[in-house]
Amino acid sequence: MKQNKLETISNLFEDKEIRSIWDDEKCDYYFSVVDVISVLTDSKIPKRYWTDLKRKLENEGSQLYENIVQLKMKSVKDGKSYLTDTLDTREY
């Protein structure tokens, strides 16, 4: 994985950032799920929202959870890299 193409998307979402990583092999982006949730829901605690949603989806038998890839991304808060749930642009 390389992070040299696009690291954030902000211009589409009123300057809210969505972290991303480019996969050269698949020619596709992986986006931080928590960042997408933050932009789409205006949740004050998007990480908790995502945790609750994952649990609900898993209980309902959704296979979305199987498509989640954890990749290291820089934290907006402290600039350190942490494993982050990501999804690519495929339709699920």
DSSP file (Angstrom, degrees, kcal/mol; ACC not computed):
  #  RESIDUE AA STRUCTURE BP1 BP2  ACC     N-H-->O    O-->H-N    N-H-->O    O-->H-N    TCO  KAPPA ALPHA  PHI   PSI    X-CA   Y-CA   Z-CA
    1    1 A M              0   0    0      0, 0.0     2,-0.4     0, 0.0    22,-0.2   0.000 360.0 360.0 360.0 139.8    0.0    0.0    0.0
    2    2 A K  B     -A   22   0A   0     20,-2.1    20,-1.2     1,-0.0     3,-0.2  -0.935 360.0-161.9-121.4 149.3    1.2    3.5   -0.8
    3    3 A Q        +     0   0    0     -2,-0.4    17,-0.1    18,-0.2    20,-0.1  -0.150  65.7  99.3-116.8  36.0   -0.1    6.7    0.7
    4    4 A N  S    S+     0   0    0     18,-0.2     3,-0.2     2,-0.1    -1,-0.1   0.624  70.1  58.5-101.9 -12.8    1.2    9.0   -2.0
    5    5 A K  S    S-     0   0    0      1,-0.3     2,-0.4    -3,-0.2    -2,-0.1   0.971 121.2 -10.5 -80.6 -56.9   -1.7    9.7   -4.2
    6    6 A L        +     0   0    0      1,-0.1    -1,-0.3    14,-0.1     3,-0.1  -0.962  52.0 177.9-148.5 121.9   -4.3   11.2   -2.0
    7    7 A E  S    S+     0   0    0     -2,-0.4    13,-2.0     1,-0.3     2,-0.3   0.769  71.9   9.7 -99.9 -29.0   -4.2   11.3    1.8
    8    8 A T  E     -E   19   0B   0     11,-0.2     2,-0.5     9,-0.1    -1,-0.3  -0.989  54.8-147.1-145.8 155.8   -7.4   13.2    2.5
    9    9 A I  E     +E   18   0B   0      9,-1.1     9,-1.2    -2,-0.3    -3,-0.0  -0.994  37.3 142.6-118.5 122.1  -10.5   14.4    0.8
   10   10 A S    > > +     0   0    0     -2,-0.5     5,-1.8     7,-0.2     3,-1.0   0.616  53.2  72.7-130.0 -28.0  -11.8   17.7    2.2
   11   11 A N  T 3 5S+     0   0    0      1,-0.3     3,-0.4     3,-0.2     6,-0.1   0.738  97.6  52.6 -68.8 -21.0  -13.2   19.8   -0.6
   12   12 A L  T 3 5S+     0   0    0      1,-0.2    -1,-0.3     4,-0.1    -2,-0.1   0.677 110.7  46.4 -84.5 -17.2  -16.3   17.7   -1.1
   13   13 A F  T X 5S-     0   0    0     -3,-1.0     3,-2.0     3,-0.3    -1,-0.2  -0.309 120.7 -87.6-128.1  49.2  -17.4   17.7    2.5
   14   14 A E  T 3 5S-     0   0    0     -3,-0.4    -3,-0.2     1,-0.3     3,-0.1   0.879  90.7 -52.3  50.0  46.6  -17.2   21.3    3.8
   15   15 A D  T 3 <S+     0   0    0     -5,-1.8     2,-0.5     1,-0.3    -1,-0.3   0.588 101.0 136.3  67.3  13.9  -13.6   20.9    4.8
   16   16 A K    <   -     0   0    0     -3,-2.0    -3,-0.3    -6,-0.5     2,-0.3  -0.800  52.7-127.6 -86.8 133.2  -14.1   17.8    6.9
   17   17 A E        -     0   0    0     -2,-0.5     2,-0.5    -3,-0.1    -7,-0.2  -0.587  20.8-167.1 -88.8 142.2  -11.3   15.3    6.1
   18   18 A I  E     -E    9   0B   0     -9,-1.2    -9,-1.1    -2,-0.3     2,-0.1  -0.970  23.4-138.2-122.0 111.8  -11.7   11.7    5.0
   19   19 A R  E     +E    8   0B   0     -2,-0.5    13,-2.4   -11,-0.2     2,-0.3  -0.404  28.3 178.4 -70.9 145.4   -8.4    9.9    5.3
   20   20 A S  E     - B   0  31A   0    -13,-2.0     2,-0.4    11,-0.2    11,-0.2  -0.973  21.6-153.1-146.6 158.8   -7.5    7.6    2.4
   21   21 A I  E     - B   0  30A   0      9,-2.2     9,-2.6    -2,-0.3     2,-0.4  -0.999  19.2-132.9-134.3 136.5   -4.8    5.2    1.2
   22   22 A W  E     -AB   2  29A   0    -20,-1.2   -20,-2.1    -2,-0.4     2,-0.7  -0.754  10.9-152.2 -90.0 131.7   -4.1    4.3   -2.4
   23   23 A D  E  >> - B   0  28A   0      5,-3.0     4,-1.5    -2,-0.4     5,-1.3  -0.917   4.3-165.6-104.6 108.6   -3.6    0.6   -3.2
   24   24 A D  T  45S+     0   0    0     -2,-0.7    -1,-0.2     1,-0.2     5,-0.0   0.862  86.4  53.4 -61.6 -37.8   -1.3    0.3   -6.3
   25   25 A E  T  45S+     0   0    0      1,-0.2    -1,-0.2     2,-0.1    -2,-0.0   0.915 120.6  30.1 -66.3 -43.1   -2.2   -3.4   -6.9
   26   26 A K  T  45S-     0   0    0      2,-0.2    -1,-0.2    -3,-0.0    -2,-0.2   0.541  98.4-133.7 -92.5  -8.3   -5.9   -2.9   -6.9
   27   27 A C  T  <5 +     0   0    0     -4,-1.5     2,-0.3     1,-0.2    -3,-0.2   0.949  68.1 112.4  51.3  52.9   -5.8    0.6   -8.3
   28   28 A D  E   < -B   23   0A   0     -5,-1.3    -5,-3.0    -7,-0.0     2,-0.3  -0.978  65.2-116.2-150.4 158.0   -8.3    1.7   -5.7
   29   29 A Y  E     -B   22   0A   0     -2,-0.3    60,-0.5    -7,-0.2     2,-0.4  -0.707  14.5-149.4 -95.7 149.2   -8.6    3.9   -2.6
   30   30 A Y  E     -BC  21  88A   0     -9,-2.6    -9,-2.2    -2,-0.3     2,-0.4  -0.984  19.1-157.7-113.8 131.4   -9.3    2.7    1.0
   31   31 A F  E     -BC  20  87A   0     56,-3.0    56,-1.7    -2,-0.4     2,-0.4  -0.860  24.1-106.3-114.4 143.6  -11.2    5.2    3.1
   32   32 A S  E  >  - C   0  86A   0    -13,-2.4     4,-1.9    -2,-0.4    54,-0.2  -0.524  24.4-152.8 -66.0 121.5  -11.4    5.6    6.9
   33   33 A V  H  > S+     0   0    0     52,-2.3     4,-2.7    -2,-0.4     5,-0.2   0.899  94.2  53.6 -64.6 -41.5  -14.9    4.4    7.9
   34   34 A V  H  > S+     0   0    0     51,-0.5     4,-2.3     1,-0.2    -1,-0.2   0.885 108.5  50.2 -62.3 -38.4  -14.9    6.6   11.0
   35   35 A D  H  > S+     0   0    0      2,-0.2     4,-2.0     1,-0.2    -1,-0.2   0.909 110.7  48.9 -66.2 -41.8  -14.1    9.7    8.9
   36   36 A V  H  X S+     0   0    0     -4,-1.9     4,-2.7     1,-0.2     5,-0.2   0.928 111.8  49.4 -63.1 -44.4  -16.9    8.8    6.4
   37   37 A I  H  X S+     0   0    0     -4,-2.7     4,-2.5     1,-0.2     6,-0.5   0.905 108.4  54.0 -60.8 -41.8  -19.4    8.3    9.3
   38   38 A S  H  X S+     0   0    0     -4,-2.3     4,-1.5    -5,-0.2    -1,-0.2   0.912 113.0  42.6 -58.8 -43.7  -18.3   11.7   10.8
   39   39 A V  H  < S+     0   0    0     -4,-2.0    -2,-0.2     1,-0.2    -1,-0.2   0.901 119.1  42.3 -70.7 -41.7  -19.0   13.5    7.6
   40   40 A L  H  < S+     0   0    0     -4,-2.7    -2,-0.2    -5,-0.2    -1,-0.2   0.774 127.1  27.1 -80.6 -25.9  -22.3   11.7    6.8
   41   41 A T  H  < S-     0   0    0     -4,-2.5    -3,-0.2    -5,-0.2    -2,-0.2   0.612  84.6-136.5-112.2 -15.1  -23.8   11.7   10.3
   42   42 A D     <  +     0   0    0     -4,-1.5    -4,-0.1    -5,-0.4    -3,-0.1   0.789  42.8 173.6  56.2  27.8  -22.3   14.7   12.1
   43   43 A S        -     0   0    0     -6,-0.5    -1,-0.2     1,-0.1    -2,-0.1  -0.395  35.8-143.1 -64.2 140.4  -22.0   12.4   15.1
   44   44 A K  S    S+     0   0    0      1,-0.3    -1,-0.1    -3,-0.1    -2,-0.0   0.755 101.0  32.1 -75.3 -24.5  -20.1   13.8   18.0
   45   45 A I  S  > S+     0   0    0      1,-0.1     4,-2.1     2,-0.0     3,-0.4  -0.657  70.2 168.5-131.1  75.8  -18.5   10.4   18.7
   46   46 A P  H  > S+     0   0    0      0, 0.0     4,-2.5     0, 0.0     5,-0.2   0.808  75.5  59.7 -63.1 -30.0  -18.1    8.8   15.2
   47   47 A K  H  > S+     0   0    0      2,-0.2     4,-2.1     1,-0.2     5,-0.1   0.923 108.7  43.8 -64.2 -42.0  -15.9    6.0   16.6
   48   48 A R  H  > S+     0   0    0     -3,-0.4     4,-2.7     2,-0.2     5,-0.2   0.903 111.1  54.7 -67.8 -40.8  -18.6    4.9   19.0
   49   49 A Y  H  X S+     0   0    0     -4,-2.1     4,-2.4     1,-0.2    -2,-0.2   0.923 110.2  47.2 -55.8 -45.5  -21.3    5.2   16.2
   50   50 A W  H  X S+     0   0    0     -4,-2.5     4,-2.8     2,-0.2    -1,-0.2   0.895 110.2  52.0 -65.9 -41.2  -19.2    2.9   14.1
   51   51 A T  H  X S+     0   0    0     -4,-2.1     4,-2.0     2,-0.2    -2,-0.2   0.928 112.9  44.9 -60.7 -45.7  -18.7    0.4   16.9
   52   52 A D  H  X S+     0   0    0     -4,-2.7     4,-2.3     1,-0.2    -2,-0.2   0.902 113.7  49.9 -65.0 -41.3  -22.4    0.3   17.5
   53   53 A L  H  X S+     0   0    0     -4,-2.4     4,-2.9    -5,-0.2     5,-0.2   0.903 108.9  51.7 -65.9 -41.8  -23.2    0.0   13.8
   54   54 A K  H  X S+     0   0    0     -4,-2.8     4,-2.6     2,-0.2    -1,-0.2   0.931 110.7  48.9 -58.6 -45.5  -20.7   -2.9   13.4
   55   55 A R  H  X S+     0   0    0     -4,-2.0     4,-2.3    -5,-0.2    -2,-0.2   0.925 112.9  47.3 -60.7 -45.4  -22.3   -4.8   16.2
   56   56 A K  H  X S+     0   0    0     -4,-2.3     4,-1.6     2,-0.2    -2,-0.2   0.924 113.0  48.2 -62.7 -45.6  -25.8   -4.2   14.7
   57   57 A L  H  <>S+     0   0    0     -4,-2.9     5,-2.7     1,-0.2     4,-0.4   0.899 111.4  50.3 -63.1 -40.7  -24.7   -5.3   11.2
   58   58 A E  H ><5S+     0   0    0     -4,-2.6     3,-1.1    -5,-0.2    -1,-0.2   0.908 109.5  50.7 -64.5 -41.6  -23.0   -8.4   12.6
   59   59 A N  H 3<5S+     0   0    0     -4,-2.3    -1,-0.2     1,-0.3    -2,-0.2   0.805 108.9  52.5 -65.0 -29.8  -26.1   -9.4   14.6
   60   60 A E  T 3<5S-     0   0    0     -4,-1.6    -1,-0.3    -5,-0.2    -2,-0.2   0.485 120.0-110.3 -84.6  -3.4  -28.2   -8.9   11.4
   61   61 A G  T < 5 +     0   0    0     -3,-1.1    -3,-0.2    -4,-0.4    -2,-0.1   0.635  57.8 165.2  85.9  14.1  -25.9  -11.2    9.5
   62   62 A S      < -     0   0    0     -5,-2.7     3,-0.3    -6,-0.2    -1,-0.2  -0.367  32.8-152.1 -64.1 142.5  -24.4   -8.5    7.3
   63   63 A Q  S >  S+     0   0    0      1,-0.2     3,-1.0    29,-0.2     4,-0.5   0.347  74.1  98.8 -95.8   4.3  -21.2   -9.6    5.4
   64   64 A L  G >  S+     0   0    0      1,-0.3     3,-2.0     2,-0.2     4,-0.4   0.889  74.0  63.6 -56.4 -40.1  -19.9   -6.0    5.3
   65   65 A Y  G >  S+     0   0    0     -3,-0.3     3,-1.1     1,-0.3    -1,-0.3   0.813  94.7  60.3 -57.1 -31.8  -17.7   -6.7    8.3
   66   66 A E  G <  S+     0   0    0     -3,-1.0    -1,-0.3     1,-0.2    -2,-0.2   0.702 101.2  55.1 -69.0 -19.0  -15.8   -9.3    6.3
   67   67 A N  G <  S+     0   0    0     -3,-2.0     2,-0.3    -4,-0.5    21,-0.3   0.474  80.6 111.7 -94.0  -3.6  -14.8   -6.5    3.8
   68   68 A I    <   -     0   0    0     -3,-1.1     2,-0.4    -4,-0.4    19,-0.2  -0.542  49.1-165.0 -74.6 133.0  -13.2   -4.2    6.4
   69   69 A V  E     -D   86   0A   0     17,-2.4    17,-2.1    -2,-0.3     2,-0.6  -0.976  12.9-140.2-118.3 130.2   -9.5   -3.9    6.1
   70   70 A Q  E     +D   85   0A   0     -2,-0.4     2,-0.3    15,-0.2    15,-0.2  -0.822  30.2 169.8 -92.9 122.4   -7.4   -2.4    8.9
   71   71 A L  E     -D   84   0A   0     13,-2.2    13,-2.5    -2,-0.6     2,-0.4  -0.924  39.1-102.7-128.2 152.8   -4.7   -0.1    7.7
   72   72 A K  E     +D   83   0A   0     -2,-0.3     2,-0.3    11,-0.2    11,-0.2  -0.638  46.2 171.2 -78.1 127.3   -2.4    2.3    9.5
   73   73 A M  E     -D   82   0A   0      9,-2.5     9,-2.5    -2,-0.4     2,-0.2  -0.971  37.9-100.2-134.0 150.3   -3.5    5.9    9.1
   74   74 A K  E     -D   81   0A   0     -2,-0.3     7,-0.3     7,-0.2     2,-0.2  -0.507  37.8-123.4 -71.2 133.8   -2.3    9.1   10.7
   75   75 A S     >  -     0   0    0      5,-3.4     4,-1.6    -2,-0.2    -1,-0.1  -0.549   5.7-143.0 -74.8 139.4   -4.5   10.4   13.5
   76   76 A V  T  4 S+     0   0    0     -2,-0.2    -1,-0.1     2,-0.2    -2,-0.0   0.841  98.4  53.4 -68.7 -33.5   -5.8   13.9   13.1
   77   77 A K  T  4 S+     0   0    0      1,-0.1    -1,-0.2     3,-0.1    -3,-0.0   0.932 130.3   4.9 -71.6 -47.9   -5.4   14.4   16.8
   78   78 A D  T  4 S-     0   0    0      2,-0.2    -2,-0.2     0, 0.0    -1,-0.1   0.455  88.5-121.1-123.3  -1.6   -1.8   13.5   17.4
   79   79 A G     <  +     0   0    0     -4,-1.6     2,-0.2     1,-0.3    -3,-0.1   0.468  69.7 128.6  77.0  -0.3   -0.3   12.8   14.0
   80   80 A K        -     0   0    0     -6,-0.1    -5,-3.4     1,-0.1     2,-0.4  -0.531  62.6-111.1 -85.8 157.0    0.7    9.2   15.0
   81   81 A S  E     + D   0  74A   0     -7,-0.3     2,-0.3    -2,-0.2    -7,-0.2  -0.755  39.6 173.1 -93.2 133.1   -0.3    6.2   12.8
   82   82 A Y  E     - D   0  73A   0     -9,-2.5    -9,-2.5    -2,-0.4     2,-0.2  -0.949  42.0 -92.7-133.6 152.8   -2.9    3.8   14.1
   83   83 A L  E     - D   0  72A   0     -2,-0.3     2,-0.4   -11,-0.2   -11,-0.2  -0.508  50.6-172.6 -64.2 132.2   -4.8    0.8   12.7
   84   84 A T  E     - D   0  71A   0    -13,-2.5   -13,-2.2    -2,-0.2     2,-0.3  -0.989  28.7-111.8-133.5 135.7   -8.0    2.1   11.2
   85   85 A D  E     + D   0  70A   0     -2,-0.4   -52,-2.3   -15,-0.2   -51,-0.5  -0.518  46.7 177.4 -65.2 128.5  -11.1    0.3    9.8
   86   86 A T  E     -CD  32  69A   0    -17,-2.1   -17,-2.4    -2,-0.3     2,-0.3  -0.927  20.2-162.7-132.9 158.1  -11.2    1.1    6.1
   87   87 A L  E     -C   31   0A   0    -56,-1.7   -56,-3.0    -2,-0.3   -19,-0.1  -0.975  17.3-132.7-134.3 150.4  -13.3    0.1    3.1
   88   88 A D  E     -C   30   0A   0     -2,-0.3   -58,-0.2   -21,-0.3   -57,-0.0  -0.155  38.1 -91.0 -89.3-167.8  -12.6    0.5   -0.6
   89   89 A T  S    S+     0   0    0    -60,-0.5   -59,-0.1    -2,-0.1    -1,-0.0   0.356  83.2 119.1 -93.0   6.8  -14.9    1.9   -3.2
   90   90 A R  S    S-     0   0    0      1,-0.1     2,-0.4     2,-0.0   -62,-0.0  -0.307  70.6-110.1 -65.9 156.4  -16.6   -1.4   -4.2
   91   91 A E              0   0    0      1,-0.1    -1,-0.1     0, 0.0    -2,-0.1  -0.728 360.0 360.0 -86.2 138.1  -20.4   -1.7   -3.7
   92   92 A Y              0   0    0     -2,-0.4   -29,-0.2   -25,-0.0    -1,-0.1   0.373 360.0 360.0-115.4 360.0  -21.3   -4.0   -0.9
